[in-house]
Each structure stands twice: as C-alpha cells, then as structure tokens.
Amino acid sequence: DATIRTDLVKIISEPFFRWVIGSGLKLQAEPNRFVLELENITQDWPVFQKTAEARFGVYSKSKYSDFSKMNNLHDKALDAFKTAFDGGDCLVICRVEDGILNIQLIDGSHIKTPVGSQYINDIKGRGNFIKHGIELSPKGENIAYYIEKINANGIERTFERVAAYGEKSKRKLAWMIYGQKARVDHVRGIPAITQILEKINKLDRYTEAAVSKAEQAANISYTIEHDEYSTGENPVDEVIKKKLNVIGDAVDGYALADGLANRIKETTSNQVWNLPPGAKFKTFSSTIETDFEQFYRAVFNSLCASIGIPPEVALQMYNSNYSASRAAINAWDYAVTIAREKFANDFYKPIYNLWLELEILKGKIDASGYVNAINKSDFMVVESFAQCRFTGKKMPHIDPLKEIKAIRAMLGDETTPLISYEQATEDLGAGEWQENYAKNREEDKIIVKPEISTENGNQNTNA
C-alpha cells in the first residue's frame, strides 16, 4: 500500500531494484576444478564453462523459462526481488515441462494456513505441523506450502499443496525468498522497509500539509484595511465631488469597498476580504514552509540510511566534490554487491543447479562423472560442477579516466599483476575480456594501418 501511495518508497526502492537486478544477472560458471580433480574428474573446463554460460544465457532470456510463457527468467527475478522487498516474502516454484525448466512466482500473501480439519489431519498424519501456511517437519524443515485459491464466485476457498521437494527426484522445487526476517526461527518474512513505514507515512502527511497550507495562503492575496475613522469609501472621490459642488445621495462606504473587493476578485481570481474598522487580517504563520527543506532532508537521509542507500543515489543528485561523491558510490556499490549476492544465492543459483542437471542429463553439456555422482548422492562433486557466480551492471564512474588509470596500475607488469584481465574488464563494465580480445584480433586483420615514410622527412599515410 505504501509503495502505491507514497512517492518516497518509490524514490528509495527503485534505485535498489534497478541496480541490484536491473535487466538481470549474468552467469559466470566457475566449477571447482581443484575438488573435481581430487575426485579424478578432468575435462576441458573452458569448453564446459562457455557451453554452460552460452546455453543458460539463451534460456534466461527466453519466455520458455516462465511457467505462463509471458516473461523471461530475468523478469521473474525482478518480480521476485520486488515482491520480497515490498511484501516480505515470495514463493518460487520450479516445474519441468517437455524437458524444460520453468519458473512460477506466488506472492506471499497467498500462502495461508488451510481451513478445515482434513488438511490438519493429513499434516499430523505425516508427523508434521503447520505454521503460517508452511508445513514443517519436526526439525523445522520446509516440507510444503499451502496456496489459497478462490473460485470464480469469489466465495469458496480451496488450498493447493505444493511440496518443497520432488516426489521422485528429491530435488528442491519450491522455496521461499524473504525480504528480511525479524527472528531466526520465523518461517515468514517481513518487508525490508518495515522499520520506516510509519515515518514515511508521517513525512508524507507533513509534505501534504505544507503544500496545502502554501496553496491556501496563495488564494488570499489582498485585504482592504480601515482604521477607526474610515467609512470605507474612496477619499479621492469625495474630494472631487466637493470641488465640483456635486451633491449626490449618501453611499454606504462599506458597499463601495465590497464592490472593489468583488472587482479585484474577478480580475485576479483571488480572495479579497473587506475588514471592519480597526481590524487587520493576519494569516496563521508557522515555519512549516521555511523549514520544510531542512526538515524533509533530515528525515529523508535517515530513511535512506536505514536500507543502506546513499541519499545522493536515491535523488540522483551529486553536488559534492569528487572524493565525497566517489565515497558515496563506493558505499552504495558495496551494499548492492551484498544484496545481489544474497539474491543470487536465493533465486538464481538454485535454478541454475536444476537447469544444469537437466542439461547434463539431456546430453547438452558434457560433464564426465556428474551422473555417477548423482547416483551416489555425492553432493561434493555435484555442487563443485554447479559452482558459479552472477554479476550485474557496474556502478558508473564519476571520472572514467581516473578509474582506467587505477585499473591499469593494478594490472602491473607481467610478473606482478594484482588482478586478471577478466576482472579488470568486469570492474570497468566493458563486457567480456575474452570476447573483446578475440574481436580486437579480428578487427586488426581488416584495419589498414598507415604506412609511415621518413624519406626526405615526408610522412605518407595510406588508409
């Protein structure tokens, strides 16, 4: 509700969504070669990595990855992240149709404890118990989730039981993603903005009050004031009448002033008040308008700090010097990196594990020893094959030249590099180093370089 009504929530949360997920995270397959070689498993690892990354890249951008065939995997990732952040939690369900893994998301508001003794008796018969719509084992492991469904007439409610693990495969096919947890033993999550909701509502009401007061004050622009001897008429008119010996009917001075007030109102579209003798019109004055900026910014800064986003980033206003702005971006980059890694562990990596197993079983990816490890339930080998990381967009640089010089310095010479070429390219947000290098080699073959002749001091350039 706050996300829909209050612009403050959008101002603070949208940069978070945009930078943590954005258009999606990219797979970097990194199988643990050391562990696999200890298990006597060897193969062409660069081919395995490139094959997995290329095929997963196509899969993640395809609508076949979506249960409803409406979005792709990256769209689902953004929806899951937003739902968990704003609503507290989100249920991820994986299904396999025609040999293709697809993903379905269920908002946490639909996960509820079923009504009816039949459900409860079945849960107790399995030796489990239910808490907030989640069936738990005596050890506290999530066994199943109950999704509330309402039929077409909007009255009757039924519940669908979705098991956390496949009946035959024993693979985890459904799990919860959380915004944050209030207690370690809680089975449901709470919104990441829970702590600031009340303050956001108050600041929103304060803003509305300040704007309304300024608007009302703007509608009262003129007053007609009289002292205790005033009769309300125009004194200039009376002087002219006396000089011309014009004798007219007595006119009510206040009627004249009221007429003047009406003419001003019609001309300017503003309210005009005709005051009695000795009265002065004074508006209710407060410092709400003059102190608005200072008060609003102070509260806004604390709201941003509570979820780890610099105010400069939320407002997209960098008015400080280079060092201060760079420090703010670095702090924001760190917060985004932590949030991105957590979400990758919660969403992308479990999906990649299932997808990789399907691809290997279908023979699309060569992985010697993987199937044997599955049959033996050797998690060490299986998870070593599936080790990976997911990367997203890098933070923009305030001064790209300074950043490039710093990266060049870290590359050093051939004997003392501090980082790899791949990491340097990734830090600069310049794509893939191997692809860039291969492309450069191809371009060098077709570029006609200038021929330089030093004969007679002349330079001959052919292009």
C-alpha positions, -999 to +999 in steps of 0.1 A: +000+000+000+028+024+008+046+016-024+015+026-044+005+057-024+038+072-014+064+085-038+091+083-010+090+045-012+095+045-049+123+071-047+142+050-022+134+015-035+136+019-073+173+026-074+177-005-053+158-027-077+175-010-107+210-017-095+207-050-077+188-067-105+182-043-133+178-062-166+191-094-150+222-110-136+247-128-159+260-163-152+298-168-146+302-206-144+332-214-121+333-252-114+356-261-086+384-277-106+406-285-076+379-305-058+369-323-090+404-332-099+408-346-064+379-369-074+398-379-106+374-359-128+391-340-156+378-325-188+381-294-210+369-268-184+369-237-206+346-256-230+323-266-201+322-230-188+315-214-222+288-240-231+270-236-198+272-198-199+260-196-236+231-220-231+220-205-198+222-170-214+197-181-241+175-199-216+173-170-191+162-146-219+136-170-233+099-170-223+101-208-221+117-202-187+084-188-174+055-211-164+030-187-180+052-181-211+047-143-205+081-132-192+117-145-191+139-155-162+153-120-156+118-106-155+108-132-129+139-124-109+130-087-107+094-095-097+106-119-070+130-093-056+104-066-056+077-088-041+100-100-013+113-064-007+079-048-005+057-076+007+080-097+029+083-130+010+077-147-022+073-184-032+093-198-061+081-229-078+101-249-104+084-272-128+096-293-157+075-294-189+087-311-221+122-313-206+124-275-200+126-260-165+101-231-160+095-208-130+064-197-113+061-170-086+034-168-059+030-137-038+035-145-001+000-130+007-015-162-008+004-186+014-020-193+043-029-219+068-057-240+053-091-240+069-106-274+076-098-305+097-090-325+066-058-306+059-047-305+095-053-343+100-033-350+068-004-329+081-004-345+115-006-379+098+027-372+081+042-363+115+045-326+106+029-294+118+018-262+100+028-226+107+016-196+087+008-216+057+040-237+056+041-274+065+072-281+087+090-312+098+099-317+135+134-304+125+119-272+112+125-280+075+100-266+050+080-296+036+052-280+017+034-247+010-003-241+010-016-217-016-051-202-011-073-202-042-107-185-045-131-198-071-150-178-098-178-168-074-153-152-050-167-171-020-154-207-018-117-211-009-095-241-016-059-248-009-032-262-032-004-281-015+029-276-032+057-299-020+091-284-014+108-315-029+101-336-059+085-369-050+108-389-073+138-366-079+141-355-042+153-321-056+142-289-041+115-275-064+098-248-042+112-224-017+106-190-001+125-158-008+125-133+021+128-095+023+141-098+058+133-119+090+125-105+124+136-137+142+159-165+131+132-191+137+104-173+118+091-190+087+077-159+071+094-127+061+087-090+066+092-061+041+126-046+040+110-012+047+091-023+077+111-001+101+105+031+082+069+027+071+054+048+100+079+076+095+073+076+057+036+080+063+042+109+087+066+126+063+041+121+035+014+138+056+038+166+066+045+172+029+008+173+021+001+197+049+029+220+038+017+220+002-019+226+013-010+255+035+010+272+008-019+267-016-044+281+007-022+311+015-018+318-022-055+321-026-057+351-002-037+378-019-054+411-010-071+428+020-088+461+024-079+476+058-097+505+075-087+525+105-112+535+132-122+568+113-127+552+079-161+549+064-150+526+036-155+550+006-128+562-017-115+595-002-103+608-036-139+606-050-152+627-021-126+654-027-135+656-064-172+659-056-167+688-031-146+708-056-173+703-083-202+710-059-216+677-068-242+666-043-253+631-045-271+605-025-252+592+005-235+560-003-226+533+021-188+532+023-187+495+030-208+488+000-182+506-021-154+486-005-173+454-011-177+463-048-140+470-050-133+436-034-155+419-059-138+436-088-104+426-076-116+390-071-130+388-106-098+403-121-072+383-102-092+351-093-080+356-057-099+360-025-104+397-012-115+404+023-132+437+034-123+442+071-143+463+096-126+494+112-097+487+135-093+451+122-064+437+104-063+404+085-033+382+096-027+347+083-017+319+106+020+318+104+044+289+110+078+278+099+065+249+080+073+264+047+106+280+055+119+249+074+105+223+050+137+216+031+158+212+062+133+190+080+124+169+049+161+163+040+170+152+076+142+127+077+148+115+041+185+109+049+176+087+079+152+067+058+178+061+031+204+051+057+180+025+072+181+005+040+217+013+030+212+036+001+230+070+000+206+100-003+227+112-033+219+080-052+182+079-043+178+115-055+204+111-083+219+144-073+257+146-068+265+180-056+296+172-036+332+171-047+347+141-065+360+123-034+327+127-015+306+115-045+330+086-051+328+076-015+290+076-017+291+055-048+316+031-033+294+026-003+264+021-025+283-004-047+292-024-016+255-025-004+244-035-039+270-062-041+259-078-008+222-076-018+230-090-053+250-119-039+222-128-014+195-127-041+217-148-064+220-174-037+182-173-031+170-173-066+195-177-095+218-204-081+191-229-071+175-225-106+209-229-122+216-261-103+183-276-115+188-263-151+224-277-152+213-311-141+187-312-168+211-301-195+237-327-185+211-355-183+199-345-218+234-346-231+236-309-240+266-303-217+294-327-213+303-333-177+321-366-170+314-380-136+283-359-129+257-386-135+277-411-114+279-385-086+241-381-087+236-418-085+258-420-055+243-388-039+278-373-039+269-337-032+306-326-032+310-335-068+275-323-079+279-289-062+315-285-074+302-287-110+275-262-102+296-236-085+291-202-101+285-165-095+261-140-110+272-105-120+252-074-128+258-039-141+287-020-126+284+014-110+291+043-134+324+061-128+324+098-120+358+102-137+363+072-161+399+082-169+409+080-132+393+046-129+410+033-160+444+045-148+438+028-114+429-005-132+459-002-154+481+003-124+466-028-107+473-049-139+510-040-134+536-058-155+536-095-164+552-106-132+533-086-106+496-082-117+472-076-088+441-085-109+434-105-140+424-090-174+390-106-170+384-090-136+397-056-149+373-057-178+344-066-155+353-039-130+351-013-158+319-027-171+334-033-205+319-067-213+338-100-215+376-098-218+380-130-240+353-118-264+369-083-265+403-097-272+391-121-299+371-093-315+402-070-314+423-096-331+397-099-359+395-062-363+433-058-365+432-081-396+409-058-415+422-024-404+447-009-429+473+007-408+490+039-420+524+035-438+549+059-423+578+070-445+607+090-431+623+095-465+631+132-471+612+140-439+578+133-455+551+112-440+530+091-463+497+078-449+476+053-468+443+043-454 
